[in-house]
Amino acid sequence: MNIMKKPGVIRYFLLTLLIFVGTIALYLLMGIILSEGFNPSDDGVILAQSFRLLQGQIPHLDFISIRPIGSAVLHSIHFISPMPLEISARWLTLLQYLSYSLLWSWMMVRFTRIRKFRGLIFYFLIGIWGFLLNQNYYNLFPWTTIDAIFWFILALSFFMPDPSGLFQKRAWIRVALITFFASMAALSRQTFVLPALILVLSLVYHGIKKKKYLQLIGGLLVGGIPVYAYFSILVLNAAMPLFFQQMTGRTELIETGFRQFYEEFWASPFIWFYILVIFLLLLYRVTEGSKVGNVFRLTLIPIVRYIFVFFFIVLAFCVFLVPGSLFGQSFTQFWLLLLLWVFEEVTKQIKAPQRRWFFWVLMVSWTSAISLGDNAPVFTIGLINTTAIGYILFQFAERGFSFRRLTRLQIISSVLLVVLIVLSLRTQRKVNYRDVSAGDQKYSLNMVFPELGRIRTNLNTYSYMSDVDRLYQELGFPYGRFVVLPNSAILYPLIGSPNPLPVDWMQGPEFVGSEELLKQGMRTAISEQKIFFLIDKYDSKQMADSLFPAQYPIGKYPYMKDLIGLTKEYPVESEWFRVRVSK
C-alpha cells in the first residue's frame, strides 16, 4: 500500500501542516521575526558566504572557511526569495527548528503503545514542547549547527523506524535518502562527520547482513552525491590542501568536546543528584535478586523516574524564567539524560528502540557543542528534554495502561504546554540576541537597507548601519573595494559589493590556522586596488545598550598590524568608524 494512503499517515501529515500554519500565524501575529532585534556580528556570516558562491567564488580557494560550505549552499535560496533577504533567512531558520522538533516527536511516539490511542495528541504536545526549547530565545538566523542538526534528524527519521528492516522493497531509495541527509549534515559542520559516519556504517552493516549488496551500493552512490560534488570541485581547482588546512586549524575538540563537559558536570547544581543516582545503582547491583533488590525494583525505580521527570519539567520552565542560565542548563540536561540512560540500562528497563533515542540525541547534542563559539548543546536542549520526559511518561502509561491514566496525563501535559508557550513568547520579546528587548526597539532597519525588512533595533545599531550606508555613498560607491572590520559580514550582500578580502567575519576563530593565508590575501588585495577599510571605533557586538572602545590585541586580530602598515588614514567624519585606505 502507498504510505500516503494509510489513514494514520494522512492524519499525521494534516496535523503537521496545521502546526506549521499555526506557528507561522502566531509568529506573524506576535511580530517575533521583526522584534528579534539585530546585531551585525555573526548574524549574516552564512549569507555572506552564500553571496560569495553566487559571485562564482571557489570555497577554500577564493575565500577562507573553517567549515564546509553546505550551509552557504542551502541559504543561497534566500537571494531568490520574494521576501527581504534577512526576513527570508529567519523564517527558514524558524521552520528548521520546528521541523526537526516534530520529526523527533514523531520518531518517539511511533515506538510506543500510545501511538495506537492518543498518538496524534502526544505527537503534538511533545513536538511543540521540543520546538519551544530548541528555538528558545537564542539564534534566529542561519547557522551551521542548526543546519547540521536539521539534516541529521532528517536522516534519522528514515533510519530510526527499523534499522534491521531497512533492506526491503526499493530499499536503495531509503538508503540514498539517509546518506544524502547525513552527507548534508557533515557538509554543514565537520563535527557531524562522526555521527554521519556511524549512520553510514550502520547501513553498511545491515546491508551486508541482509546480503543486499546492490541496493546498498546503489543507495550509497546516489546519496553521497553532495560529497562527491564538493570534493570534485575542490580537486578540479587544486583546493584540497587548503580545505584540509582550514578544516584542521581549529582546536576545540579537546577544549569543548571533553574538558568543558567534564567541568560542567562537576559545576552543575545537580551534582548531588548525580552522585545519589550512582550510589543507588551500585546498591541495586549489589542487592539484585534479593528481597532488598526486589523492593528497590518495585519502589525506588518509579520514585527515581518521578524525580527525573520533575527535574526535566522544572528545567524546561527555567529556560525561560532564568534566561542567563541557557548554556549551563543545556549541559545539566545533557548529563541528566545520560544518567537516566545509565539508570535504565542498569535496572534493565529499556528496550532497543528507546536505546536508540538516547544514543542519537546524546551523540547529536555532544557533536553540536564542539565549537569555539556556541560551545554548548543549546540547539538540542528540546531534543534532550523531550527524550527524557517522553520516555518516562510513555513507560508509566504503558506499564499501567488505562484510558483514565492516559487522559489525565494528556490534560496535565496540555496545561504545562500552554504555560510554556506563554513563557516562551514573553521571553522571546524580552531577551534578544545582542539587542534590547522588543519594547525598546524603536528603529526599523528597512529605512537603511531594504533587504533587512522591517526588523527593529536600538538607536546605536540603527545609527551604525546608517553610517555604513552613508560612507559607502560618500566614498563613491566603491564596489568590491569596501571592507568593514572586524564584524558586519552581512553588509556585503546587503550593499551588493563583494568583499575583496578572503574572510567576511574578521574574528580570530573564523580563520584560526589560516592566519598567514588571510594576511597574504589581504596584502594581495591591497596591492591590486584602492580599498576602503571601515574599522569599528566601538565593540559592535555590545553596542545595543553600551559603547565600549574597540580593542584590537595582536593575539585576536593578527592581521591588524599589517593592515595599519599597508594603509593610511582617510579624512572623513564618522561617529562609528575610523576609515583607512590603501596607500
Stockholm file with secondary structure:
# STOCKHOLM 1.0

chainA/1-583         MNIMKKPGVIRYFLLTLLIFVGTIALYLLMGIILSEGFNPSDDGVILAQSFRLLQGQIPHLDFISIRPIGSAVLHSIHFISPMPLEISARWLTLLQYLSYSLLWSWMMVRFTRIRKFRGLIFYFLIGIWGFLLNQNYYNLFPWTTIDAIFWFILALSFFMPDPSGLFQKRAWIRVALITFFASMAALSRQTFVLPALILVLSLVYHGIKKKKYLQLIGGLLVGGIPVYAYFSILVLNAAMPLFFQQMTGRTELIETGFRQFYEEFWASPFIWFYILVIFLLLLYRVTEGSKVGNVFRLTLIPIVRYIFVFFFIVLAFCVFLVPGSLFGQSFTQFWLLLLLWVFEEVTKQIKAPQRRWFFWVLMVSWTSAISLGDNAPVFTIGLINTTAIGYILFQFAERGFSFRRLTRLQIISSVLLVVLIVLSLRTQRKVNYRDVSAGDQKYSLNMVFPELGRIRTNLNTYSYMSDVDRLYQELGFPYGRFVVLPNSAILYPLIGSPNPLPVDWMQGPEFVGSEELLKQGMRTAISEQKIFFLIDKYDSKQMADSLFPAQYPIGKYPYMKDLIGLTKEYPVESEWFRVRVSK
#=GR chainA/1-583 SS CCGGGSHHHHHHHHHHHHHHHHHHHHHHHHTHHHHTCCCTTTTTHHHHHHHHHHTTCCBTTTBCCSSCSHHHHHGGGGGGCSSCHHHHHHHHHHHHHHHHHHHHHHHHHTTSTTHHHHHHHHHHHHHHHHHHHHHTTSCCSCCHHHHHHHHHHHHHHHHTTCGGGCSSTTHHHHHHHHHHHHHHHHHHCGGGHHHHHHHHHHHHHHHHHTTCHHHHHHHHHHHTHHHHHHHHHHHHTTCHHHHHHHHSSCCHHHIIIIIHHHHHHHHCTTHHHHHHHHHHHHHHHHHTTSHHHHHIIIIIHHHHHHHHHHHHHHHHHHHHHSGGGHHHHHHHHHHHHHHHHHHHHHTTCCCHHHHHHHHHHHHHHHHHTCSSSSCSCGGGHHHHHHHHHHHHHHHHHHHTCCHHHHHHHHHHHHHHHHHHHHHHHHHHHHCBTTBCCGGGCCEEGGGTCGGGTTCEECHHHHHHHHHHHHHHHHTTCCTTCEEEESSCTTHHHHHTCCCSSSCSSCCGGGSTTCHHHHHHHHHHHHHHSCCEEEEESBCGGGTTTCCCBCCCCTTTCTTHHHHHHHEEECCCCCSSEEEEEEC
#=GC SS_cons         CCGGGSHHHHHHHHHHHHHHHHHHHHHHHHTHHHHTCCCTTTTTHHHHHHHHHHTTCCBTTTBCCSSCSHHHHHGGGGGGCSSCHHHHHHHHHHHHHHHHHHHHHHHHHTTSTTHHHHHHHHHHHHHHHHHHHHHTTSCCSCCHHHHHHHHHHHHHHHHTTCGGGCSSTTHHHHHHHHHHHHHHHHHHCGGGHHHHHHHHHHHHHHHHHTTCHHHHHHHHHHHTHHHHHHHHHHHHTTCHHHHHHHHSSCCHHHIIIIIHHHHHHHHCTTHHHHHHHHHHHHHHHHHTTSHHHHHIIIIIHHHHHHHHHHHHHHHHHHHHHSGGGHHHHHHHHHHHHHHHHHHHHHTTCCCHHHHHHHHHHHHHHHHHTCSSSSCSCGGGHHHHHHHHHHHHHHHHHHHTCCHHHHHHHHHHHHHHHHHHHHHHHHHHHHCBTTBCCGGGCCEEGGGTCGGGTTCEECHHHHHHHHHHHHHHHHTTCCTTCEEEESSCTTHHHHHTCCCSSSCSSCCGGGSTTCHHHHHHHHHHHHHHSCCEEEEESBCGGGTTTCCCBCCCCTTTCTTHHHHHHHEEECCCCCSSEEEEEEC
//
